[in-house]
Amino acid sequence: MTQIIDCHGHYTTAPEPHNKWREAQKAAFKAGGAPPAYPAISDDEIRETIETNQLRLIRERGADHTIFSPRASAMAHHVGDQAVSEAWSIHCNNLIARVAGLFPETFTGVCMLPQSPGADLTASIRELRRCVEELGFIGCNLNPDPGGGHFRSPPLTDESWFPLYEAMCELDVPAMIHVSGSCNPGLHATGAYYIAADTIAFMQLIEGDLFARFPALRFIIPHGGGAVPYHWGRYRGLADMLKKPALADHVMNNVWFDTCVYHQPGIDLLARVIDSKNILFGSEMVGAVRGIDPETGQYFDDTKRYVDALPISDEARAAIFAGNARRVFPRLDAKLTARGL
Amino acid sequence: MTQIIDCHGHYTTAPEPHNKWREAQKAAFKAGGAPPAYPAISDDEIRETIETNQLRLIRERGADHTIFSPRASAMAHHVGDQAVSEAWSIHCNNLIARVAGLFPETFTGVCMLPQSPGADLTASIRELRRCVEELGFIGCNLNPDPGGGHFRSPPLTDESWFPLYEAMCELDVPAMIHVSGSCNPGLHATGAYYIAADTIAFMQLIEGDLFARFPALRFIIPHGGGAVPYHWGRYRGLADMLKKPALADHVMNNVWFDTCVYHQPGIDLLARVIDSKNILFGSEMVGAVRGIDPETGQYFDDTKRYVDALPISDEARAAIFAGNARRVFPRLDAKLTARGL
């Protein structure tokens, strides 16, 4: 028996006082003043938002454990400045820690980082350490474009990112590469920006040589790896044209794709071209697409059904549902092992 | 018997004097002077670049006709200004017209447009009219991000694009949505920028209501539609969340995807989720990925093999290879019909 681990859950249903404080914080920044005190939020308020949403859906759909992080679209690193981003990150991450504390058998935290356009990563490393060492978090979400939709940051292989990678390696935690909300009217967040950014990140990794420098660094590229599995021939061919090693050696010892692909043919393609050791079960729930697929009568984001239906071995399915996540997140493995799981 | 039509070929092998003139043009712009006169290029020079490359490969691989346009990555609309872009476009398009004149049975022209960041579309419409009415071209390549990699242009549904769409409808020609080279160090052109831009364009079309305004407007989204078929469930679900009609009605009467997807599993997915009436055979040849796939021993971009191997009806395959292209490009259909094809 094994735990089914969802590697990609966001607290999209956070209590309203939390969201209202954020609005007040933004308004205060704009006005040049200080934000109000963060509101008191009771355990019961948190319990209710989880029990009626994520926990209910997890139970209905048959997963056991969710790796849980703040709402991705609300990270909004492009808003305000470094101090605004850091205060918001701390409150968001603290809320995740409270969820994990209230439901320790079901949720484990992953933090957002207080990135800010033009700022260095000092605050992000500080918050990563706090979340891992003090709050028991097991990873982070790294925004490759904190500017919010114009791709002005250096590629992920640039040395400006290295101090964060060093801290990640020291703490033995991975990062999910995940942009936030878009401030670009041409880029819809969940339909265009997320998928484009996933694809761009993977190509940056092909062009560089990051994992030779950081062999223990681990990245999850969400939303099924963006366009990458669909264009796997293109990426294999481009690696060859760029005189890089084969992708299996050059990138795929350090990169995983999740299963946030909302139809069976997409998941079938993912499992056909990507080694099962590189796939992590994920749903992005409660998330980007909340409706029911009229073609199947099931929720689009009930990705467990698609993985259940894959024509793969039991061993491969267990790796996708649990084993791979425990390798990518060793701190989760230790926690589950301590519980006898 | 039917002609096999490749909807996506670029003149990536243009004669060297043409490329050298471009370098001189850019240098002159930088120095504030006038470019040198455009060089004389003989028919034999053009013949040689085509016969040893595109024509050889077309014959080896078994296609009949290529819809041919200037090298996409060299359009570089972000370089120079409106006058630079217009002069370069005219020379590039004239060269395509010469190829089509020398090999009328095999090549038909599609033009690049002299877009320029911040400029309106007056010059683009002028050049489109010249190419269609005087040079016999049948379509255009429209760059949704002439800035070259920061996505600062308004979405394709914005009314600033409408004058071009009006001209396209009047002339009865479609556009392939195709970005050019990237001036963004984080965006590799063929591996990141192209695929991201394709995906972004499709989501813009979902968010808007462009085809209610222009029911005869036709777009080809190249590179297999970017990430779209792989994430078809996400796009169907987002259309539903945005309270748009089903994609079949909202977008897919006006949008086609080509087959520039360089492995069999990708093409299989494309044909599984996208109606065959919306797929156009294309290879992007001689193009983005020029090597041989070690897994198959065949060229990555020999996409005809993948389409040949699809488990679809003869009728569907004929539509992908020829029938759809003749509907999307009525001026090509008229030309082939006049030849008894």
Chai-1 contact restraints between the chains, C-beta under 6 A:
chainA,res_idxA,chainB,res_idxB,connection_type,confidence,min_distance_angstrom,max_distance_angstrom,comment,restraint_id
A,H150,B,H150,contact,1.0,0.0,6.0,A-B,restraint_1
A,F151,B,N184,contact,1.0,0.0,6.0,A-B,restraint_2
A,F151,B,G186,contact,1.0,0.0,6.0,A-B,restraint_3
A,P155,B,G186,contact,1.0,0.0,6.0,A-B,restraint_4
A,N184,B,F151,contact,1.0,0.0,6.0,A-B,restraint_5
A,G186,B,F151,contact,1.0,0.0,6.0,A-B,restraint_6
A,G186,B,P155,contact,1.0,0.0,6.0,A-B,restraint_7
A,H188,B,M203,contact,1.0,0.0,6.0,A-B,restraint_8
A,H188,B,E207,contact,1.0,0.0,6.0,A-B,restraint_9
A,G191,B,M203,contact,1.0,0.0,6.0,A-B,restraint_10
A,G191,B,L238,contact,1.0,0.0,6.0,A-B,restraint_11
A,A192,B,I200,contact,1.0,0.0,6.0,A-B,restraint_12
A,A192,B,M203,contact,1.0,0.0,6.0,A-B,restraint_13
A,I195,B,T199,contact,1.0,0.0,6.0,A-B,restraint_14
A,I195,B,A227,contact,1.0,0.0,6.0,A-B,restraint_15
A,A196,B,A196,contact,1.0,0.0,6.0,A-B,restraint_16
A,A196,B,T199,contact,1.0,0.0,6.0,A-B,restraint_17
A,A196,B,I200,contact,1.0,0.0,6.0,A-B,restraint_18
A,T199,B,I195,contact,1.0,0.0,6.0,A-B,restraint_19
A,T199,B,A196,contact,1.0,0.0,6.0,A-B,restraint_20
A,I200,B,A192,contact,1.0,0.0,6.0,A-B,restraint_21
A,I200,B,A196,contact,1.0,0.0,6.0,A-B,restraint_22
A,M203,B,H188,contact,1.0,0.0,6.0,A-B,restraint_23
A,M203,B,G191,contact,1.0,0.0,6.0,A-B,restraint_24
A,M203,B,A192,contact,1.0,0.0,6.0,A-B,restraint_25
A,E207,B,H188,contact,1.0,0.0,6.0,A-B,restraint_26
A,G226,B,A227,contact,1.0,0.0,6.0,A-B,restraint_27
A,A227,B,I195,contact,1.0,0.0,6.0,A-B,restraint_28
A,A227,B,G226,contact,1.0,0.0,6.0,A-B,restraint_29
A,A227,B,A227,contact,1.0,0.0,6.0,A-B,restraint_30
A,Y230,B,Y230,contact,1.0,0.0,6.0,A-B,restraint_31
A,Y230,B,G266,contact,1.0,0.0,6.0,A-B,restraint_32
A,W232,B,H263,contact,1.0,0.0,6.0,A-B,restraint_33
A,G233,B,Y262,contact,1.0,0.0,6.0,A-B,restraint_34
A,G233,B,H263,contact,1.0,0.0,6.0,A-B,restraint_35
A,G233,B,F300,contact,1.0,0.0,6.0,A-B,restraint_36
A,R234,B,Y262,contact,1.0,0.0,6.0,A-B,restraint_37
A,R234,B,V289,contact,1.0,0.0,6.0,A-B,restraint_38
A,G237,B,Y262,contact,1.0,0.0,6.0,A-B,restraint_39
A,G237,B,V289,contact,1.0,0.0,6.0,A-B,restraint_40
A,G237,B,G291,contact,1.0,0.0,6.0,A-B,restraint_41
A,G237,B,F300,contact,1.0,0.0,6.0,A-B,restraint_42
A,L238,B,G191,contact,1.0,0.0,6.0,A-B,restraint_43
A,D240,B,G291,contact,1.0,0.0,6.0,A-B,restraint_44
A,Y262,B,G233,contact,1.0,0.0,6.0,A-B,restraint_45
A,Y262,B,R234,contact,1.0,0.0,6.0,A-B,restraint_46
A,Y262,B,G237,contact,1.0,0.0,6.0,A-B,restraint_47
A,H263,B,W232,contact,1.0,0.0,6.0,A-B,restraint_48
A,H263,B,G233,contact,1.0,0.0,6.0,A-B,restraint_49
A,P265,B,L269,contact,1.0,0.0,6.0,A-B,restraint_50
A,P265,B,R272,contact,1.0,0.0,6.0,A-B,restraint_51
A,P265,B,V273,contact,1.0,0.0,6.0,A-B,restraint_52
A,G266,B,Y230,contact,1.0,0.0,6.0,A-B,restraint_53
A,L269,B,P265,contact,1.0,0.0,6.0,A-B,restraint_54
A,L269,B,L269,contact,1.0,0.0,6.0,A-B,restraint_55
A,R272,B,P265,contact,1.0,0.0,6.0,A-B,restraint_56
A,V273,B,P265,contact,1.0,0.0,6.0,A-B,restraint_57
A,V289,B,R234,contact,1.0,0.0,6.0,A-B,restraint_58
A,V289,B,G237,contact,1.0,0.0,6.0,A-B,restraint_59
A,G291,B,G237,contact,1.0,0.0,6.0,A-B,restraint_60
A,G291,B,D240,contact,1.0,0.0,6.0,A-B,restraint_61
A,F300,B,G233,contact,1.0,0.0,6.0,A-B,restraint_62
A,F300,B,G237,contact,1.0,0.0,6.0,A-B,restraint_63
